[in-house]
């Protein structure tokens, strides 16, 4: 079984400041990792993913996340946030082995960007 | 690419009636579709997993006779909330998976039962 822990339920930050949203996971098998963003009253949009290769993955809108196997973490970072980044962010893992490939989501972190 | 639609986007119904929500993958075929329920300020709760042509697999605690799921084709899955009650009011989100790992989410359906 897998579990995902997003340590911060809410992260307030001022515009143009850097931000890090933390995600830790536990799993008995190897996993793929994902970050999703959800704007109010909308579904989830894939922000970025780690499947294999370079442990640092980037999105088109300036977010990046680094897979750290030893620390079982996949923290999301952005060097300079915008008001439009205000949203709910979910970290998720999907087991590679086992057959079901059912994803497990964290509880979400609400990023609030203040002007 | 990888667009998933849901219809309706919001619905209000009276207690005791049934409501059907459609989930369509518009530009890919989905071998698997998921149905989630999301309460305000909370994460997604997986309700069931459906594979085209077979019965859905429901998560523990989800009443399969109340939440009927049909995955009739590789691009369409429906969730029917039967005999809806106010406690069924929620945000329902579907997702579709074309392969093994990645999934693409619909925009969600807001159900309000009065």
Interface residues (C-beta under 8 A of the other chain):
Chain A: X32 X34 X36 X41 X42 X43 X44 X45 X46 X49 X51 X90 X94 X96 X100 X101 X102 X103 X105 X106 X107 X108 X110
Chain B: X4 X6 X41 X42 X43 X44 X46 X49 X91 X93 X95 X100 X101 X102 X103 X104 X105 X106 X107 X108 X110
